[in-house]
Amino acid sequence: MEHCKTTSHLTLKQQIGYAFGDLGGCMTFALMGAMVTRYYTNVLKVDTLILATLLFIWNIWDAVNDPLMGILMDKMYAKHHHKNGKFRPWLLRIAPLLCVSAIVFWTVPTFFHGTTMLVVLFFCKILYEGCYTMFNIPMGSLLGAMANNDAERSSLSSARGFGGLVGNVLPLIILPQLLDRYGDTSFAFGVGSSICAVIGFVFCLLHYFWTSERNAEAVAAVGQGEGIKLGDIGRLFTKNRAFVALIIHGICICTQQYVASTLGTYMYGDVLGNIGIMSVQSTLSMVLGVVCLFLCPVVSKRMGLEKMIRACLLIGAACYLSLFALMMFMDISAVTYMIWSSIASSFCGVSIYMQWGLVATVTDYNEYVTGKRTEGTIYGVFNLSRRVGQTVGNSAAVLALGWIGYEAGAATQTAVTITGIKALCVLIPAIALIGSWVAFRFVWNITPQIRAAMGEGKARG
């Protein structure tokens, strides 16, 4: 088939097509992060205690379905070797289900009440999260089948970053406008989510048709002997040090992200006294993110992907540490904090944008040491580590507010609380970035010599 053929170089159309994957997925997933709590409480009127219980169960489901989907995808391909490739057939199957399940989640529960509504809501959320995972895992794993070197992996990682930026912004433009006009109504949420789901479906289809598994023949040649097993997850940790480094990075970087995002309003509102400037900060961060996405492929081509990531992690940590030291000795303005922290966050963001290329490198290394190519399993378990970081970041941030004595609604906070907020928002991210740097500096073991051996193995294969 045309979409499985190896091409001589990565085309612009393929890069744009890969970007459309994250754009399409984020069109519905972004609403789950920014708008869903309002839907639960203001439209469905779910009691907060019941909601907390549901969230706990849903988080467990979210944690396990990533590696399960990855293993399923690897096992299916090991048995059947679909003519259209290992990943892209899943995209075509799941894209319409993702669209429908998103619309169902935001509309169907509104037709029920009481216990029946809770049961319907529960299964609608399970259905959507399952469909999103079944799209996201092959979409992310596809990078390894499209890119043949670090330069191509950097380009595709940047493309995914662009797609994710757009996909996260558009839904938060569409739905708030409807909420502003019609209020917190089932109509506003239903229409807004449906528009986002249909737009996302179109981009998901473009993602399928504009991408190709350029090294599909090499992938098909791997793992035809011993099948893919659940025990392969354990061997990832015992035989693949680079994978362990990536897992540590995933936990650290997501902890940093979610501590910062959870507590950002407290820094701007209670410490700096200017919560309104957060809208400017979001715009600045987006601009800096776009600049990073343009520069990353160029810089990584010159100094190597891992070296670039390590350097940016250290610079980001240094920015946060210097900002914390400054805040301990003097009062700074909200503008100064906004600019300084945004620069630090942008250096940190390089490792987030480029981590998808490292997943492909880890997959190549795993094939080198085990003889199996298990992109789905590796991507799924890596996603699990990121969810662990998200949970740790969110939970630790909320618990820490109590530990430092934060009083909701107080006109002013105590000096101890102010210092605690500064430490949580600035010092903790610095420590997390250092933890990620340590993983890539001392645990990551793919040296130039190993890369050469991996390349020779691919050439022989």
C-alpha positions, 0 to 999 in steps of 0.5 A: 500500500502507498502509505506503507512505502519508505520515502527518501526523506520526511516531507512537509506534508507528512510533518503537517499531517503528523501535527494534525494528530495532536491537534485533532485529539486535543480538540476534545481532550482540552475540554476535559481539563479546562471545562469538565469540572464546571460541567459536572457541578453547574450543569449535572449538579453532581455532589462534590463528594460523589464527584471526588469518588468518581474522579478517583475511579476514573483516574485509576482507569486512565492510569491502566488503559495506556499500557494496556492499549500499547500492549494490545496494539503490539500483540495485534501487529505481531500476529497479523501484520496489517497491510496498511502498517502497525499504527495507522489502521487504529487511527482510522478505526478510532477517529469516528468513535472518538468524535461520537464518544466526546459528543455523547459525554457532553450531551447524553448525561444531561437527559437523566437525573439522580442515580441514573444520570451518575451511572450514565455519566460514569460509563460515558467518561470511561468510553471517551477515555478509552477511545482517546487512549486508543487514538493517542497511543498509535498517534504518538507511537507513529513518530517512531515509524515515520522518523529515521534519525534525530533530525526527523524526530525533532521535526516531528516532535516540533510539529506535534507541539504546534498541533498541540498548541492549536488544539488546546487553544481552539476549544477554549475559544469556542466553548467560552463564547457559547457559555458567555452567550447562553450561560452554564446550560446543557445547550451551550456545553452540548453545541460547543463540545460537538463543534470541537468534536467534529473539527477534531474528527476532520483533523484526525482524518487528515492525520491518517491520510497525510502520514505514512509509516516510512519504515513499515517493512523494517517494523514488520521484520521485528518480533515475528518469533517470540510474541509480545507478552505482558512480561515485556513491560518488566524487561523494559525496566531491567534491560533498557536504562534509557527507558528508565531515564525517560520514565523518571523524566516523565514523572519529574516534568509532569510534577513540575508542570502540574504544581506550577499550573495548580498553584499559579493563581495563588502566586499571582493573586496572593503573593503578587496581587495581580491575578489579571496578568495571568492572561498576559502570561499565557500569551507570552508563554505561547509566543515563547513556545512557538519560538522554541518549536521553530528553533529546536530542530535546528539546534538539535541537529547541531548538538544532538537531541539529548544534549540539547534537552539536558542543557535546557533543563539546566538553564531552566532550573538555574532560572527558577533557582535565581528567581527564588533567591531574588524573591527571598531577598526583595519584593519583585513586580508581577511583570518581572515574575511573569517574564522570568518564570515564563523564560524558565518555563520555556526552557523546561518546555523544550524537554516536553516538546522533544520527549516524543523523539526520545520515545522513538530512540528508546524504542530503537534501543529496545529493539537493539537489546531485546529483538522486539519492536514494541512502540505501543507498549513503550509509549503506553507505559511512558504515558502512565509515568506522565499520569503519575507525575500529574497526580503527584503534582496536583495532589501534592500542590493541594496538600501543601497549601494546607501545610503552609497554612493557606486561608481561603478568602483571607485578605492577606496571608501570613509571612510563612504562607507567602514564603511557602507559596514562593517555594512551591511555585519556584523552588519545587519546579527547579528541583523537578527539572534537576531530577529530570536532568539527572535522569538524562545525565546519569541514567540515560546510556545511549552513547554515540557508540551504541547509536552506531551499533543500533544503526548497523543493526538496522542496516543489516535488518 
